[in-house]
């Protein structure tokens, strides 16, 4: 086999040129996925990589925040009481309530387990006792959690909403710990 130094130099140059071209193509693909806030002016390759890195880190932080919010809404599995059901032990979730008032509108979101009919109906009863007009109520099941959404109109001042909020939270807390 012939060992020509100029031939191996040409091969190495060709291989290196192909590698650089492939890397440029990959950099362009990566950078094209990053939303650009500034104009499409020429940005150096290190700056493109830094921008892409920052964007990916920002996405990771947002993902963690969304995971935390999902866990909060679904309720972290923490047993209130263990029930022995023929050898099967089930952990109950702690129901949660979130209340938001926007003007005279009051939105109540209940997050509980699949056996939540009692908490939902009693929450409606509490709202009606407080003089709140329930406009709409709906629910959605996600996994083993039920999200109840109650839209209503408050006929009182904002201090009434605070009282309603406290009463609902106390009810949820009391019903959870006194259910069994």
N, C-alpha and C positions, 0 to 999 in steps of 0.2 A: 504494500500500500504506500502510496506516495505521500510524503509529509511536506506539503507546500505551505510555508508560513503565510504567504499572501492569501491563499485560499482560506485558511482558518481565520485570518483577520477579517476577511470579507464575511464569512459565516457569522462570526461574533458580532460584527457591526449590523448585519441583517437581523440577527436574533434580538439584539438590543433595540434596534429601531422598532421592530414589531412589538416588543415588550412595552416601550414607551408609548406607542400608538394605542395599544390595548389599555394601558393605564389611563391615558387621556380620555378614551372613550368611556371607561368606567367612571372617571371623575365627572365627566359631563352628565352621565346618567344619574349619578348621585346628586349633583347640583341641580339638575332639572326637577328633582322631587322636592326641593326646598322652596317654600313660597318666598318670593322676593318683594321686599317692601320698597326698595329703591329702584331706580331705572335700570335698564339692562346694560349698564356701562360695563366695560371690561374690568373684571376683578381677578386678581392674581390667584393662582392655584392654591397657595396656602390659605388665602382669605376665603376661598370657596370651601375648602375643607373645614376651616374653623366655623364658618357659617352653618355648614351641614352638621357638624358636631354639636354646636349650640342648639340647633333645631331638634336634633334627636334627644338631647338631654332635656329640653323643654317638654317634648312629647312624653318622655319617661316620667317626669314630675307630674304632668297632667294625668297620666295613666294611674299613678299611685294615688293621686287625689280622688280620681273616680272610683278606684277600688275601695278606698277608705269610705267614701260616701255610700257606695253600694253596700258595704258591710254594715254601716250604720243604719241604713234604711232596712236592710234585711234582718238586722239584729244579730249580734254576735251570739253564737250558740253558748248560752250559759244556762245551766239547769236551774229552774226554780224549785222543782220538785221532781223526783224520779217516780215513775209509775211502773210497777211490774205488771206486764200484760202477758201472762202465760209464758214467762221466760224472756220476753222481749222487754228491754228497758228503754223507755222513750224519754228524751229531754224536751221540756217545753221551753219555748222562747218567751222572752220578756216582751210584751207588747210595747209599742212606742206611739207617741202622738206628737204631731207637729202642727202648730196653729199659726196661721199668718193672716193678718188683717190688712186689707188695702181699701181705704175709705170705709164704706159701710159693708163691704164684702168680707166674709170670713171664710177661709178655707182650712178645713181640718183634714189631715192625712193620718190615718191609723195604719200601723204596720203590725201585723200579728200572725200567729200560726193559722193553720187551716181550720181550726175550731173556733173561729172568731165571731160567729153570729151574735153571741151574747154581748160582747164588747161593742160591736157595731150598733146593735139595737139600743143598748143602754146609752151609748154616746148620743144617738139621735134624741133619746128621751131627755137627757141632760140639756142638750141644745134647746129643745122645745120648752123645757121648764124655765130656761133663762130668757125666753122671749125671742129666740132667734128663728127666723123663717128659713127653713131648709128648702133650697131651690133645686138642687140636684145632688144625687149620690150615686157613686159608681165604685166598682172594685176591679182589681186585676190580680190574678194569681201568678206569681213568679217563683218557681221551685216550690218550696214548702212555706212560702210567705204569702200573705194576702195584704194588698194595699187597698184600703178603703179611702175614697176621696169624697168629702162632703163639702159642697158649695152652699153657702147660706148668706143671708142678709141680716146684719145686726141693726136692730132698731134703737140701740142705746149708744152712749158715748164710748170712747176708746177704753175708759176704765172698766166698762162692762165687758169688753173683750178680754181684758186681763183677768177679770174674775172668772169668766167662762173658761179661759185657758187653764187657770189654776184648778178649777173644779174638775175639768176633764182629766187633767194629769193626776189629780188625787184619786179620781174614780178608777183610772187605769191602774194606778199603783195599788190601790186597795183591793181591786178585783183580782189582780194577779196573785197577791200574797194571801188572800182570804178565800181563794177558789176551792181549796181542798181542805 
